[in-house]
Amino acid sequence: MKRYLLSGLTIVLSTLAMVSAASAGQTHLNDLAADHNGDGVVTIGELINYNRDQRGN
């Protein structure tokens, strides 16, 4: 009985972790919040860094 309870709990927790990661929104190239150097142009590198910062990595 304990084995089934622990297995079920593990599945629920892993599902919740995947759902929270999948629901994280990505910023696009037209969002000036990702413009780190303030030149008005969002580059791919700035976008990657901004999205990483938003996810907390």
MOPAC internal coordinates of N, CA, C and O (Angstrom, degrees):
PM7 1SCF
backbone

  N    0.0000 0     0.00 0     0.00 0    0    0    0
  C    1.4472 1     0.00 0     0.00 0    1    0    0
  C    1.5325 1   111.00 1     0.00 0    2    1    0
  O    1.2310 1   120.86 1   137.93 1    3    2    1
  N    1.3388 1   115.95 1   -42.07 1    3    2    1
  C    1.4592 1   119.70 1  -179.28 1    5    3    2
  C    1.5279 1   110.76 1   -65.32 1    6    5    3
  O    1.2310 1   120.18 1   145.98 1    7    6    5
  N    1.3209 1   117.27 1   -34.02 1    7    6    5
  C    1.4512 1   121.50 1   179.90 1    9    7    6
  C    1.5271 1   110.72 1   -64.04 1   10    9    7
  O    1.2310 1   119.99 1   137.56 1   11   10    9
  N    1.3241 1   117.63 1   -42.44 1   11   10    9
  C    1.4592 1   121.42 1   179.38 1   13   11   10
  C    1.5227 1   111.42 1   -67.80 1   14   13   11
  O    1.2310 1   120.39 1   141.94 1   15   14   13
  N    1.3079 1   116.86 1   -38.06 1   15   14   13
  C    1.4597 1   121.05 1   178.53 1   17   15   14
  C    1.5284 1   110.77 1   -65.10 1   18   17   15
  O    1.2310 1   120.23 1   135.41 1   19   18   17
  N    1.3217 1   117.17 1   -44.59 1   19   18   17
  C    1.4675 1   120.58 1   178.82 1   21   19   18
  C    1.5276 1   111.69 1   -67.66 1   22   21   19
  O    1.2310 1   120.38 1   142.81 1   23   22   21
  N    1.3166 1   116.88 1   -37.19 1   23   22   21
  C    1.4655 1   119.83 1   177.35 1   25   23   22
  C    1.5222 1   110.57 1   -65.55 1   26   25   23
  O    1.2310 1   120.05 1   136.75 1   27   26   25
  N    1.3082 1   117.51 1   -43.25 1   27   26   25
  C    1.4532 1   121.15 1   178.48 1   29   27   26
  C    1.5143 1   111.97 1   -63.85 1   30   29   27
  O    1.2310 1   120.39 1   138.81 1   31   30   29
  N    1.3200 1   116.86 1   -41.19 1   31   30   29
  C    1.4581 1   121.15 1   178.37 1   33   31   30
  C    1.5307 1   110.98 1   -64.38 1   34   33   31
  O    1.2310 1   120.24 1   140.15 1   35   34   33
  N    1.3072 1   117.14 1   -39.85 1   35   34   33
  C    1.4628 1   121.23 1   178.44 1   37   35   34
  C    1.5257 1   110.76 1   -63.91 1   38   37   35
  O    1.2310 1   120.19 1   138.22 1   39   38   37
  N    1.3132 1   117.24 1   -41.78 1   39   38   37
  C    1.4648 1   121.01 1   179.73 1   41   39   38
  C    1.5188 1   110.47 1   -65.75 1   42   41   39
  O    1.2310 1   120.14 1   137.85 1   43   42   41
  N    1.3243 1   117.33 1   -42.15 1   43   42   41
  C    1.4587 1   120.48 1   179.86 1   45   43   42
  C    1.5198 1   110.96 1   -64.22 1   46   45   43
  O    1.2310 1   119.93 1   135.02 1   47   46   45
  N    1.3157 1   117.75 1   -44.98 1   47   46   45
  C    1.4697 1   121.06 1  -179.64 1   49   47   46
  C    1.5243 1   112.12 1   -65.58 1   50   49   47
  O    1.2310 1   120.02 1   139.59 1   51   50   49
  N    1.3157 1   117.56 1   -40.41 1   51   50   49
  C    1.4661 1   119.42 1   179.14 1   53   51   50
  C    1.5261 1   110.86 1   -68.48 1   54   53   51
  O    1.2310 1   120.11 1   144.03 1   55   54   53
  N    1.3266 1   117.40 1   -35.97 1   55   54   53
  C    1.4645 1   120.59 1   176.71 1   57   55   54
  C    1.5172 1   110.86 1   -64.67 1   58   57   55
  O    1.2310 1   120.21 1   137.02 1   59   58   57
  N    1.3258 1   117.20 1   -42.98 1   59   58   57
  C    1.4609 1   120.57 1   177.93 1   61   59   58
  C    1.5258 1   111.76 1   -62.86 1   62   61   59
  O    1.2310 1   120.25 1   142.00 1   63   62   61
  N    1.3155 1   117.13 1   -38.00 1   63   62   61
  C    1.4641 1   120.41 1   178.16 1   65   63   62
  C    1.5233 1   111.37 1   -65.76 1   66   65   63
  O    1.2310 1   120.10 1   139.58 1   67   66   65
  N    1.3224 1   117.41 1   -40.42 1   67   66   65
  C    1.4648 1   120.27 1   179.11 1   69   67   66
  C    1.5210 1   111.56 1   -68.76 1   70   69   67
  O    1.2310 1   120.12 1   141.43 1   71   70   69
  N    1.3268 1   117.37 1   -38.57 1   71   70   69
  C    1.4599 1   120.56 1  -179.58 1   73   71   70
  C    1.5251 1   110.85 1   -65.87 1   74   73   71
  O    1.2310 1   120.32 1   138.74 1   75   74   73
  N    1.3225 1   117.00 1   -41.26 1   75   74   73
  C    1.4603 1   119.03 1   179.95 1   77   75   74
  C    1.5224 1   111.40 1   -67.15 1   78   77   75
  O    1.2310 1   119.81 1   144.30 1   79   78   77
  N    1.3177 1   117.97 1   -35.70 1   79   78   77
  C    1.4644 1   120.63 1   177.38 1   81   79   78
  C    1.5270 1   111.26 1   -70.84 1   82   81   79
  O    1.2310 1   120.23 1   144.26 1   83   82   81
  N    1.3203 1   117.16 1   -35.74 1   83   82   81
  C    1.4595 1   120.62 1  -178.70 1   85   83   82
  C    1.5231 1   112.07 1   -73.66 1   86   85   83
  O    1.2310 1   120.04 1   154.88 1   87   86   85
  N    1.3232 1   117.53 1   -25.12 1   87   86   85
  C    1.4539 1   119.60 1  -177.56 1   89   87   86
  C    1.5244 1   113.24 1   -88.63 1   90   89   87
  O    1.2310 1   119.86 1   179.69 1   91   90   89
  N    1.3185 1   117.87 1    -0.31 1   91   90   89
  C    1.4596 1   120.79 1   178.25 1   93   91   90
  C    1.5232 1   109.62 1   -69.46 1   94   93   91
  O    1.2310 1   120.17 1   -51.34 1   95   94   93
  N    1.3129 1   117.28 1   128.66 1   95   94   93
  C    1.4558 1   121.48 1  -176.80 1   97   95   94
  C    1.5169 1   112.15 1   -83.73 1   98   97   95
  O    1.2310 1   121.07 1   -35.59 1   99   98   97
  N    1.2977 1   115.56 1   144.41 1   99   98   97
  C    1.4558 1   121.99 1   177.69 1  101   99   98
  C    1.5256 1   109.53 1  -100.80 1  102  101   99
  O    1.2310 1   120.75 1   -32.88 1  103  102  101
  N    1.3161 1   116.17 1   147.12 1  103  102  101
  C    1.4537 1   121.76 1   176.08 1  105  103  102
  C    1.5257 1   108.56 1   -91.54 1  106  105  103
  O    1.2310 1   120.69 1   -33.09 1  107  106  105
  N    1.3193 1   116.29 1   146.91 1  107  106  105
  C    1.4557 1   121.61 1  -177.14 1  109  107  106
  C    1.5271 1   110.81 1  -105.24 1  110  109  107
  O    1.2310 1   120.74 1    -7.73 1  111  110  109
  N    1.3146 1   116.20 1   172.27 1  111  110  109
  C    1.4617 1   121.88 1  -175.91 1  113  111  110
  C    1.5217 1   113.50 1   -64.95 1  114  113  111
  O    1.2310 1   119.32 1   159.63 1  115  114  113
  N    1.3183 1   118.90 1   -20.37 1  115  114  113
  C    1.4610 1   119.88 1  -178.55 1  117  115  114
  C    1.5304 1   112.88 1   -91.88 1  118  117  115
  O    1.2310 1   119.70 1  -173.07 1  119  118  117
  N    1.3331 1   118.18 1     6.93 1  119  118  117
  C    1.4597 1   122.36 1   179.47 1  121  119  118
  C    1.5312 1   109.04 1   -94.14 1  122  121  119
  O    1.2310 1   120.49 1   -65.87 1  123  122  121
  N    1.3283 1   116.67 1   114.13 1  123  122  121
  C    1.4607 1   120.83 1  -176.43 1  125  123  122
  C    1.5279 1   113.22 1   -74.12 1  126  125  123
  O    1.2310 1   119.78 1   172.26 1  127  126  125
  N    1.3329 1   118.03 1    -7.74 1  127  126  125
  C    1.4691 1   119.94 1   175.53 1  129  127  126
  C    1.5277 1   110.66 1   -66.52 1  130  129  127
  O    1.2310 1   119.92 1   156.04 1  131  130  129
  N    1.3333 1   117.76 1   -23.96 1  131  130  129
  C    1.4531 1   121.77 1   179.95 1  133  131  130
  C    1.5225 1   112.57 1   -85.74 1  134  133  131
  O    1.2310 1   119.78 1   177.95 1  135  134  133
  N    1.3241 1   118.02 1    -2.05 1  135  134  133
  C    1.4666 1   121.89 1  -178.88 1  137  135  134
  C    1.5244 1   109.20 1   -80.38 1  138  137  135
  O    1.2310 1   120.66 1   -84.54 1  139  138  137
  N    1.3451 1   116.34 1    95.46 1  139  138  137
  C    1.4637 1   121.17 1  -174.88 1  141  139  138
  C    1.5277 1   113.37 1   -74.74 1  142  141  139
  O    1.2310 1   119.94 1   143.95 1  143  142  141
  N    1.3148 1   117.72 1   -36.05 1  143  142  141
  C    1.4686 1   118.07 1  -176.13 1  145  143  142
  C    1.5226 1   112.76 1   -93.58 1  146  145  143
  O    1.2310 1   118.99 1   177.34 1  147  146  145
  N    1.3278 1   119.53 1    -2.66 1  147  146  145
  C    1.4587 1   122.87 1   172.71 1  149  147  146
  C    1.5084 1   116.17 1    75.00 1  150  149  147
  O    1.2310 1   119.51 1  -159.14 1  151  150  149
  N    1.3347 1   118.53 1    20.86 1  151  150  149
  C    1.4614 1   120.29 1  -179.70 1  153  151  150
  C    1.5254 1   113.31 1   -88.52 1  154  153  151
  O    1.2310 1   119.76 1   178.60 1  155  154  153
  N    1.3329 1   118.06 1    -1.40 1  155  154  153
  C    1.4521 1   121.26 1   178.92 1  157  155  154
  C    1.5156 1   114.35 1    88.49 1  158  157  155
  O    1.2310 1   120.12 1   176.86 1  159  158  157
  N    1.3324 1   117.38 1    -3.14 1  159  158  157
  C    1.4636 1   122.06 1   179.76 1  161  159  158
  C    1.5276 1   107.76 1  -119.79 1  162  161  159
  O    1.2310 1   120.81 1   -53.62 1  163  162  161
  N    1.3305 1   116.06 1   126.38 1  163  162  161
  C    1.4626 1   120.77 1   178.51 1  165  163  162
  C    1.5211 1   107.83 1   -95.42 1  166  165  163
  O    1.2310 1   120.60 1   -63.91 1  167  166  165
  N    1.3235 1   116.46 1   116.09 1  167  166  165
  C    1.4610 1   120.97 1   179.00 1  169  167  166
  C    1.5269 1   109.92 1   -90.81 1  170  169  167
  O    1.2310 1   121.30 1   -11.90 1  171  170  169
  N    1.3228 1   115.12 1   168.10 1  171  170  169
  C    1.4594 1   120.17 1   179.23 1  173  171  170
  C    1.5318 1   110.41 1   -62.46 1  174  173  171
  O    1.2310 1   120.08 1   139.15 1  175  174  173
  N    1.3166 1   117.46 1   -40.85 1  175  174  173
  C    1.4581 1   120.98 1   179.51 1  177  175  174
  C    1.5235 1   112.33 1   -62.86 1  178  177  175
  O    1.2310 1   120.91 1   137.37 1  179  178  177
  N    1.3311 1   115.87 1   -42.63 1  179  178  177
  C    1.4629 1   119.53 1   177.19 1  181  179  178
  C    1.5294 1   111.07 1   -64.20 1  182  181  179
  O    1.2310 1   120.82 1   141.48 1  183  182  181
  N    1.3177 1   116.04 1   -38.52 1  183  182  181
  C    1.4531 1   120.89 1   179.81 1  185  183  182
  C    1.5251 1   111.31 1   -65.76 1  186  185  183
  O    1.2310 1   120.48 1   137.29 1  187  186  185
  N    1.3132 1   116.68 1   -42.71 1  187  186  185
  C    1.4694 1   120.75 1   178.33 1  189  187  186
  C    1.5171 1   110.20 1   -63.28 1  190  189  187
  O    1.2310 1   120.39 1   133.62 1  191  190  189
  N    1.3344 1   116.85 1   -46.38 1  191  190  189
  C    1.4629 1   119.87 1   179.48 1  193  191  190
  C    1.5194 1   111.83 1   -63.62 1  194  193  191
  O    1.2310 1   119.99 1   139.85 1  195  194  193
  N    1.3081 1   117.62 1   -40.15 1  195  194  193
  C    1.4662 1   121.28 1   179.91 1  197  195  194
  C    1.5276 1   110.83 1   -64.45 1  198  197  195
  O    1.2310 1   120.44 1   135.14 1  199  198  197
  N    1.3278 1   116.77 1   -44.86 1  199  198  197
  C    1.4662 1   120.40 1   179.34 1  201  199  198
  C    1.5219 1   111.56 1   -65.09 1  202  201  199
  O    1.2310 1   119.65 1   142.77 1  203  202  201
  N    1.3296 1   118.27 1   -37.23 1  203  202  201
  C    1.4655 1   121.12 1   175.86 1  205  203  202
  C    1.5109 1   111.34 1   -64.30 1  206  205  203
  O    1.2310 1   120.67 1   138.09 1  207  206  205
  N    1.3236 1   116.32 1   -41.91 1  207  206  205
  C    1.4635 1   120.83 1   178.74 1  209  207  206
  C    1.5299 1   111.05 1   -63.65 1  210  209  207
  O    1.2310 1   120.58 1   141.47 1  211  210  209
  N    1.3228 1   116.50 1   -38.53 1  211  210  209
  C    1.4600 1   120.21 1  -179.57 1  213  211  210
  C    1.5161 1   112.35 1   -68.78 1  214  213  211
  O    1.2310 1   120.51 1   148.07 1  215  214  213
  N    1.3352 1   116.63 1   -31.93 1  215  214  213
  C    1.4649 1   119.97 1   178.19 1  217  215  214
  C    1.5153 1   111.92 1   -80.12 1  218  217  215
  O    1.2310 1   119.94 1   165.52 1  219  218  217
  N    1.3285 1   117.72 1   -14.48 1  219  218  217
  C    1.4540 1   120.74 1   177.87 1  221  219  218
  C    1.5205 1   113.71 1    86.40 1  222  221  219
  O    1.2310 1   119.73 1  -159.69 1  223  222  221
  N    1.3233 1   118.13 1    20.31 1  223  222  221
  C    1.4695 1   119.83 1   179.03 1  225  223  222
  C    1.4833 1   111.11 1   -82.10 1  226  225  223
  O    1.2310 1   120.10 1   180.00 1  227  226  225

